[in-house]
């Protein structure tokens, strides 16, 4: 409830103004879009609390993982690396009461604190004497824990109760924002996995907004556009090099963008490539409303590009693991998977045709196929193309 002078009861209890509190809350949610996340919030908290450091642990360090910790202040990377690798295990300012703001002096005796290894070896060189923080634990069943920490030098004095109250007002908002961040991170991880898988098997992917502007493009598609022999960029928009192809392509893109509210549409077109008829095949499909957003714009159409001159390249290490092939046998199989004849593969490897035949018989025996065409199909359809 707002009171006279633009303040509210919680704001007064926390010793801050309503506008300042709203500004800090805004930074909590704006931090979802920052890189690194919440760097603006941490810098604002460091200034507001006259702290020398502010940090937010998003992913806890472990023996195998340095974790994800965002800092504001004069953090020294080598000391941060030391903390992430070993000192976190003896940090006394952990396992705080859930969703409560706690002072360091409430947990440990002053003499014990000043004589501890964590203080002498890690915090004293950083001029960290007083600490205030909170452990924010997720309530979504995943048992995640996030740690907010603020610190002051010896001359700064301990944190006050009004400062504790202000920090406490931010905790519910920070908990919600962190849950959103975890969800966004899972979605982006899945997207990166999808894009990376397409790249590994030589497939280009382009996401377009409803006006045809590019939202996202993977490296394979970038390489195809750079060659400018079938598709290219013109004034920021896709353009098929052949005018007839361009008209057909944009008709399909507009149809896909217009059909997003119904069942997903998918159409295909073969584009001429450098004089080769149908050298580039393009699948145009609509993206249902609300299923994708890139940099503030909604992706409406996805283009999947398949260049017949860019076959997927099987992985030699995976071939050896899956079928126990020797390095020579795996090298031959990879070349055959790329479409070379046995004679061409032998020449490329610098071996005789008879030696190549011997390797091929061994590959057939180990993979269980009997023809070269079946071997190529096996390579293209198995996980060896995904390394």
C-alpha positions in Angstrom: 0.0 0.0 0.0 1.5 3.3 -1.1 1.8 6.0 1.6 2.4 9.8 1.5 5.6 10.7 -0.2 5.6 7.8 -2.6 6.7 5.2 -0.1 5.1 2.0 1.2 5.2 0.2 4.5 7.8 -2.5 3.4 9.9 0.2 1.8 10.0 2.2 5.0 10.9 -0.9 7.0 13.7 -1.5 4.6 14.9 2.1 4.6 14.4 2.7 0.9 12.1 4.5 -1.4 9.3 3.0 -3.5 10.9 4.1 -6.7 14.3 2.6 -5.7 12.7 -0.7 -4.8 10.9 -0.9 -8.1 14.1 -0.1 -9.9 15.9 -3.0 -8.2 13.0 -5.4 -8.8 13.1 -4.4 -12.5 16.7 -5.3 -12.6 15.9 -8.7 -11.2 13.8 -9.5 -14.3 15.9 -7.6 -16.8 18.8 -9.8 -15.6 17.3 -12.7 -17.5 18.3 -11.1 -20.8 21.8 -9.9 -19.8 25.1 -11.6 -20.5 26.3 -12.5 -18.0 22.9 -12.8 -16.3 22.1 -10.4 -13.5 25.3 -8.4 -13.9 23.3 -5.2 -13.8 21.4 -6.2 -10.6 24.6 -7.2 -8.8 26.3 -4.0 -9.7 23.3 -2.0 -8.4 23.3 -4.0 -5.2 27.0 -3.5 -4.7 26.5 0.3 -5.0 23.3 0.3 -2.8 24.9 -1.6 0.0 28.4 0.0 -0.3 29.7 -3.5 -0.9 33.1 -4.3 -2.5 31.7 -7.5 -4.0 28.4 -8.9 -4.9 27.9 -12.4 -6.4 25.2 -14.8 -7.5 26.0 -18.5 -7.8 23.7 -19.9 -10.4 25.3 -23.3 -10.7 27.2 -24.6 -7.7 30.9 -25.5 -8.1 32.0 -29.1 -7.7 35.1 -31.2 -8.1 34.2 -31.8 -11.8 32.5 -28.5 -12.6 33.7 -24.9 -11.9 30.0 -23.9 -11.8 28.5 -20.6 -12.8 29.1 -17.6 -10.6 28.4 -14.0 -11.6 30.5 -11.3 -9.9 30.3 -7.6 -9.5 33.3 -5.8 -8.1 37.0 -6.3 -8.4 37.0 -10.1 -8.6 40.4 -11.6 -9.4 40.1 -14.6 -11.8 42.9 -16.6 -10.3 41.4 -16.4 -6.8 37.9 -17.2 -8.2 39.5 -20.3 -9.9 41.0 -21.3 -6.5 37.7 -21.0 -4.8 35.8 -23.0 -7.5 38.4 -25.8 -7.5 38.9 -26.4 -3.7 38.0 -23.7 -1.2 34.2 -23.9 -1.8 34.3 -27.2 0.1 35.4 -25.4 3.4 33.4 -22.3 3.0 31.4 -21.7 6.3 28.9 -19.3 4.8 26.8 -22.1 3.1 23.7 -24.1 3.8 21.9 -21.0 5.1 18.3 -21.1 6.2 16.0 -21.3 3.1 15.1 -18.0 1.6 16.3 -15.9 4.5 18.9 -13.2 4.6 21.7 -14.0 7.0 24.7 -12.2 8.4 28.0 -14.0 8.7 28.4 -13.1 12.3 25.2 -15.1 13.1 26.9 -18.3 12.0 30.5 -18.3 13.2 32.4 -16.8 16.1 34.6 -13.8 15.1 37.9 -15.3 16.3 37.1 -18.6 14.6 36.2 -16.7 11.4 39.4 -14.5 11.3 41.6 -17.6 11.9 39.9 -19.8 9.3 41.7 -20.9 6.1 38.9 -19.5 3.9 39.3 -16.1 5.4 43.2 -16.0 5.5 43.8 -17.6 2.1 40.8 -16.3 0.0 38.9 -13.5 1.5 41.4 -11.4 3.4 43.4 -10.7 0.3 40.2 -9.5 -1.3 39.4 -7.2 1.6 36.3 -9.2 2.5 35.5 -8.9 6.2 31.7 -8.7 6.6 29.2 -10.8 4.6 25.4 -10.9 4.1 23.7 -13.4 1.9 20.8 -15.8 1.2 20.5 -19.3 -0.2 17.5 -19.5 -2.6 16.3 -23.0 -3.1 14.0 -23.9 -6.0 10.6 -25.3 -5.2 10.1 -27.2 -8.6 11.4 -30.5 -7.3 14.8 -30.2 -8.9 16.6 -29.3 -5.7 18.6 -26.4 -7.2 20.2 -23.9 -5.0 21.3 -20.3 -5.8 23.5 -18.2 -3.6 23.4 -14.4 -3.3 26.4 -12.9 -1.4 27.4 -9.3 -0.5 30.6 -8.3 1.2 32.3 -5.3 2.8 35.9 -4.5 3.7 36.9 -4.1 7.4 36.4 -0.3 7.3 32.9 -0.7 5.9 31.4 -2.2 9.0 28.7 -4.9 9.3 25.4 -4.8 7.4 22.4 -3.3 9.1 19.0 -4.6 9.8 17.4 -2.2 7.3 19.8 -3.5 4.7 18.8 -7.0 5.6 15.1 -6.1 5.1 15.7 -4.5 1.7 17.6 -7.6 0.5 14.7 -9.7 1.9 12.2 -7.8 -0.3 14.1 -8.9 -3.4 14.3 -12.6 -2.6 10.8 -13.7 -3.8 11.3 -11.9 -7.1 14.8 -13.3 -7.5 13.4 -16.9 -6.8 10.9 -16.4 -9.6 13.4 -15.0 -12.0 15.8 -17.9 -11.3 13.1 -20.4 -12.1 12.5 -18.7 -15.4 16.2 -18.7 -16.1 16.4 -22.4 -15.5 13.5 -23.0 -17.9 15.0 -20.7 -20.6 18.4 -22.4 -20.2 16.8 -25.9 -20.8 15.1 -24.6 -23.9 18.2 -23.0 -25.3 20.3 -26.1 -24.5 17.8 -28.2 -26.5 17.9 -25.6 -29.4 21.7 -25.7 -29.4 21.7 -29.5 -29.5 19.2 -29.4 -32.4 21.2 -26.9 -34.4 24.5 -28.7 -33.7 23.1 -32.0 -34.8 22.0 -30.5 -38.1 25.4 -29.0 -38.6 27.1 -32.3 -38.0 25.1 -34.0 -40.7 25.6 -31.2 -43.2 22.1 -29.7 -43.0 21.6 -25.9 -43.0 18.9 -24.3 -40.9 17.5 -20.7 -41.2 14.7 -19.3 -39.0 12.7 -16.4 -40.5 10.3 -14.0 -38.8 6.9 -13.3 -40.4 8.4 -10.6 -42.6 11.2 -12.9 -43.9 13.9 -11.4 -41.8 16.5 -13.8 -40.4 16.2 -14.7 -36.7 18.8 -17.4 -36.6 21.1 -19.2 -39.0 23.5 -22.1 -38.5 27.0 -22.4 -39.9 26.1 -24.8 -42.7 23.5 -22.3 -44.0 26.0 -19.4 -43.7 28.5 -21.4 -45.8 25.8 -22.1 -48.5 24.8 -18.4 -48.6 28.4 -17.3 -48.8 28.9 -19.2 -52.0 26.1 -17.2 -53.7 25.4 -19.8 -56.3 21.8 -20.8 -55.3 20.8 -18.7 -52.3 22.2 -15.3 -51.2 21.3 -12.3 -49.0 20.0 -9.2 -50.7 19.1 -6.1 -48.6 19.0 -8.4 -45.5 16.5 -10.9 -47.1 17.0 -14.3 -48.6 17.1 -14.4 -52.4 17.3 -17.4 -54.7 19.9 -16.6 -57.5 17.6 -17.9 -60.2 14.6 -15.5 -60.6 12.2 -18.3 -61.2 13.4 -20.1 -58.1 13.2 -16.9 -56.1 9.5 -16.4 -56.9 8.6 -20.0 -56.0 10.7 -19.8 -52.8 9.0 -16.7 -51.5 5.6 -18.0 -52.4 6.3 -21.0 -50.1 7.7 -18.7 -47.3 4.6 -16.5 -47.3 2.3 -19.5 -47.3 4.2 -21.0 -44.4 4.1 -17.7 -42.4 0.4 -17.3 -43.1 -0.4 -20.8 -42.0 1.1 -20.7 -38.5 -2.2 -20.7 -36.7 -3.4 -23.9 -38.2 -1.7 -27.2 -38.8 2.0 -26.8 -39.6 2.7 -26.5 -43.3 5.8 -28.1 -45.0 6.7 -27.7 -48.7 9.9 -28.5 -50.6 11.7 -26.8 -53.5 14.8 -27.7 -55.4 17.0 -24.8 -56.4 19.5 -24.7 -59.2 23.0 -24.5 -57.9 25.9 -23.2 -60.0 24.3 -24.7 -63.2 23.5 -27.9 -61.4 19.8 -28.6 -61.7 18.2 -29.1 -58.3 21.6 -28.9 -56.5 20.1 -27.4 -53.3 16.9 -28.8 -51.8 15.0 -26.6 -49.4 12.2 -27.6 -47.0 10.0 -24.7 -46.0 7.9 -25.3 -42.9 5.8 -23.1 -40.6 6.5 -22.7 -36.9 3.4 -22.8 -34.8 2.5 -19.6 -32.9 4.2 -19.2 -29.6 6.8 -21.9 -30.1 9.9 -19.9 -30.8 11.3 -16.5 -30.1 14.7 -15.2 -31.2 16.2 -11.9 -29.9 12.7 -10.4 -29.2 11.3 -11.5 -32.6 9.1 -14.5 -33.2 10.4 -17.1 -35.7 7.6 -17.9 -38.1 9.2 -20.1 -40.8 12.1 -22.6 -40.8 14.1 -23.4 -43.9 16.0 -26.7 -43.9 18.8 -26.7 -46.6 20.3 -29.8 -48.0 23.2 -29.5 -50.4 23.7 -32.6 -52.5 27.4 -31.7 -52.9 27.8 -31.7 -49.1 27.4 -35.3 -47.9 27.4 -36.0 -44.2 30.8 -37.1 -43.1 30.9 -40.2 -40.9 33.2 -40.0 -37.8 36.2 -42.3 -38.0 36.5 -42.5 -34.1 32.8 -43.5 -33.8 33.2 -46.0 -36.6 36.0 -47.7 -34.8 34.1 -47.7 -31.6 30.8 -49.0 -33.0 32.2 -51.7 -35.4 35.7 -52.2 -34.1 37.3 -51.1 -37.4 41.0 -50.5 -37.7 42.1 -46.9 -38.6 42.7 -48.0 -42.2 39.3 -49.7 -42.5 37.5 -46.7 -40.9 39.3 -44.2 -43.2 38.1 -46.3 -46.2 34.5 -46.5 -44.9 34.4 -42.7 -44.5 35.4 -42.1 -48.1 32.9 -44.5 -49.4 30.3 -42.8 -47.2 31.1 -39.6 -48.9 30.3 -41.1 -52.3 33.7 -42.1 -53.6 34.1 -45.3 -55.6 36.5 -47.9 -54.3 39.1 -47.0 -56.9 38.8 -43.3 -56.0 39.0 -44.0 -52.2 42.1 -46.2 -52.8 43.8 -43.3 -54.7 42.9 -40.8 -52.0 44.4 -43.1 -49.3 47.5 -44.0 -51.4 46.8 -47.7 -51.3 46.4 -50.3 -54.0 43.0 -51.5 -55.2 43.7 -54.9 -53.8 44.5 -53.5 -50.4 41.3 -51.5 -50.6 39.3 -54.6 -51.4 40.8 -56.4 -48.4 39.8 -53.5 -46.1 36.3 -53.4 -47.7 35.8 -57.2 -47.0 36.8 -56.6 -43.4 34.4 -53.7 -43.1 31.6 -55.8 -44.6 32.3 -58.6 -42.1 32.4 -56.3 -39.1 29.3 -54.2 -40.0 27.2 -57.1 -41.2 26.4 -55.6 -44.7 27.2 -57.2 -48.0 27.1 -54.4 -50.6 28.8 -51.0 -50.8 25.4 -49.3 -51.2 24.2 -50.9 -48.0 27.4 -49.7 -46.3 26.7 -46.1 -47.4 23.1 -46.3 -46.1 24.4 -47.7 -42.8 26.8 -44.9 -42.4 24.3 -42.2 -43.2 21.6 -43.6 -40.9 23.7 -44.4 -37.8 25.1 -42.2 -35.1 28.5 -42.0 -36.9 27.4 -38.9 -38.7 26.6 -37.1 -35.4 30.1 -36.8 -33.8 
